[in-house]
Amino acid sequence: MNNKLFTQLICCLALILPGCNNEDAVSPNVAQSEQQSILDKASKQGAGSRNGAAQISGIGYFNPTDACNTSLDTSIGLATYAIVLTGSLQGCHYFFVEEYECSPSGTYREAGRELFVGTYNGEEGSFETTYKFEAKYEGCNDDGSYAGLEIFGRCQHPIVGGSGTGVFEGVTGRLDFKDDIAAGNYPYRGHFKF
């Protein structure tokens, strides 16, 4: 080893080592307390508490008997249609279609707003989202709507900031749906931060 490099290494160690002593070490009680605090927070978040992000999931079903009463004049108007959500979210998910288009290949795109009214962990509330739906259908109608059966579909639903009420007050996050064509339902999942 080069003598100059060796001398520089010894000088550096001489400067560093005096700063290391047992007085600066974290006491076991403090370290254990900090670790328990982190574990408690993670446990609460995993349980879907209002202190962090909660993973949500469930299934939506078409509302053929109008159990959600789409003629109800909601805070954002009359719904185009609604689905019933089960799972983490229990209630009615109202859709307000604002625009749509269908390509000759059967590729359909739709965008709009939504309102969820129901419960989470037994507590009532509501929130609004915007959404973008993309799907493939057997064909298209002249007015830009889809025609025939759905082949596949999915959509994204970011929550509108400040729209939450009740249990959803202050909530942020997003829902994602991926249509299950064979089962005829709409599984969803997402993360909400309370």
C-alpha positions in Angstrom: 0.0 0.0 0.0 1.2 3.5 -0.8 2.6 5.1 2.4 0.9 8.5 1.7 -2.5 6.8 1.3 -1.9 4.7 4.5 -1.0 7.9 6.4 -4.2 9.6 5.2 -6.3 6.6 6.2 -4.8 6.6 9.8 -5.5 10.4 10.1 -9.1 9.9 9.1 -9.6 7.1 11.6 -8.1 9.3 14.3 -10.7 12.0 13.6 -13.6 9.6 13.5 -13.0 7.2 16.4 -13.0 9.8 19.3 -16.6 10.7 18.2 -17.8 7.1 18.8 -18.6 6.2 22.4 -21.3 4.4 24.3 -22.8 7.7 25.6 -24.2 8.3 22.1 -25.8 4.9 21.8 -29.6 4.7 21.8 -30.9 3.1 25.0 -32.6 -0.3 24.5 -35.8 1.2 26.0 -36.0 4.0 23.5 -35.2 1.7 20.6 -37.9 -0.7 21.7 -40.4 2.1 22.2 -39.8 3.4 18.7 -40.1 -0.1 17.2 -43.4 -0.7 19.1 -44.7 2.7 17.8 -44.0 1.6 14.2 -45.6 -1.8 14.7 -48.7 -0.2 16.3 -49.1 2.2 13.3 -48.7 -0.6 10.8 -51.2 -2.7 12.6 -53.8 0.1 12.6 -53.2 0.8 8.9 -53.6 -2.9 8.1 -56.9 -2.9 9.9 -58.1 0.0 7.7 -58.0 2.6 10.4 -58.3 6.3 9.8 -54.6 6.8 10.4 -53.2 5.5 7.1 -53.8 3.8 3.8 -56.3 1.0 3.7 -56.6 -1.6 1.0 -60.2 -2.1 -0.1 -61.8 -4.7 -2.4 -65.1 -6.2 -3.3 -67.5 -6.8 -6.1 -70.0 -4.5 -7.9 -73.2 -5.8 -9.4 -75.5 -4.4 -12.0 -78.6 -2.9 -10.4 -81.4 -4.4 -12.5 -84.2 -3.8 -10.0 -83.0 -0.2 -9.4 -82.4 -0.9 -5.7 -80.2 2.2 -5.7 -83.0 4.4 -7.1 -81.3 6.0 -10.0 -84.1 8.6 -10.2 -82.9 10.0 -6.8 -81.7 13.6 -7.3 -78.2 13.3 -5.8 -75.9 16.1 -4.8 -74.5 16.0 -8.4 -77.7 15.4 -10.3 -79.6 12.4 -11.7 -77.5 9.2 -12.3 -77.3 7.6 -15.7 -77.1 4.2 -13.9 -75.9 2.6 -10.7 -74.2 -0.6 -9.4 -74.4 -2.1 -6.0 -71.1 -2.5 -4.2 -70.3 -5.3 -1.7 -67.1 -6.0 0.2 -65.1 -3.2 1.8 -67.6 -0.7 0.5 -71.3 -1.5 1.0 -73.8 0.7 -0.9 -74.7 2.3 -4.2 -72.2 3.6 -6.8 -74.0 6.1 -9.1 -72.5 6.9 -12.5 -73.0 10.2 -14.4 -71.8 9.7 -18.0 -70.5 12.9 -19.4 -68.9 11.7 -22.7 -68.4 8.5 -24.7 -67.2 7.3 -28.1 -66.9 4.0 -29.9 -64.4 3.2 -32.7 -65.4 1.0 -35.6 -63.3 -1.8 -34.1 -65.6 -1.9 -31.0 -63.2 0.0 -28.7 -65.4 2.0 -26.4 -64.3 4.9 -24.1 -66.5 6.6 -21.5 -65.8 9.3 -18.9 -67.8 11.0 -16.2 -68.3 11.4 -12.5 -69.6 9.1 -9.8 -71.0 9.2 -6.3 -70.7 6.4 -3.8 -73.2 6.4 -0.9 -72.9 3.7 1.7 -70.7 2.4 4.5 -67.1 1.4 5.2 -66.5 -0.7 8.4 -70.1 0.0 9.4 -69.8 3.8 9.3 -71.8 5.8 6.8 -70.5 8.3 4.3 -70.1 9.3 0.6 -67.5 10.4 -1.8 -67.2 11.4 -5.5 -64.9 10.2 -8.2 -64.1 10.9 -11.8 -63.7 7.9 -14.0 -62.4 6.7 -17.3 -63.8 3.4 -18.7 -62.2 1.5 -21.6 -63.7 -1.6 -23.1 -64.0 -3.8 -26.2 -67.5 -4.6 -27.5 -68.7 -6.6 -30.4 -69.4 -3.3 -32.3 -70.6 0.3 -32.2 -73.8 2.1 -32.9 -74.0 5.2 -35.1 -74.4 7.5 -32.1 -71.1 6.4 -30.6 -72.5 4.0 -28.1 -71.4 0.4 -27.9 -73.3 -2.5 -29.6 -73.4 -6.2 -28.7 -71.7 -8.0 -25.8 -68.7 -6.7 -23.8 -65.5 -8.6 -24.5 -63.4 -7.0 -21.8 -63.4 -3.8 -19.8 -61.7 -1.9 -17.0 -61.9 1.6 -15.4 -60.1 3.9 -13.0 -61.8 6.0 -10.4 -59.7 8.7 -8.6 -61.5 10.2 -5.6 -62.3 13.9 -6.0 -60.4 15.7 -3.2 -62.7 17.2 -0.5 -65.8 15.4 -1.7 -66.0 12.9 1.2 -68.6 13.0 3.9 -69.0 11.0 7.1 -66.5 8.2 7.4 -65.0 9.3 4.1 -64.3 12.9 5.1 -60.8 13.9 3.9 -60.3 10.6 2.1 -58.0 10.3 -0.9 -57.2 7.4 -3.2 -58.5 5.5 -6.1 -60.7 2.5 -7.1 -60.0 0.3 -10.0 -62.6 -2.0 -11.6 -61.9 -4.9 -14.0 -65.0 -6.4 -15.4 -65.5 -10.1 -15.0 -67.4 -10.9 -18.2 -68.0 -14.6 -17.4 -69.4 -13.9 -13.9 -71.3 -10.8 -15.0 -69.9 -8.6 -12.2 -67.4 -5.9 -11.5 -64.6 -6.7 -9.0 -62.9 -3.6 -7.6 -59.8 -2.9 -5.5 -57.9 0.2 -4.4 -56.3 2.1 -1.6 -57.9 4.8 0.5 -55.9 7.2 2.7 -57.9 8.5 5.6 
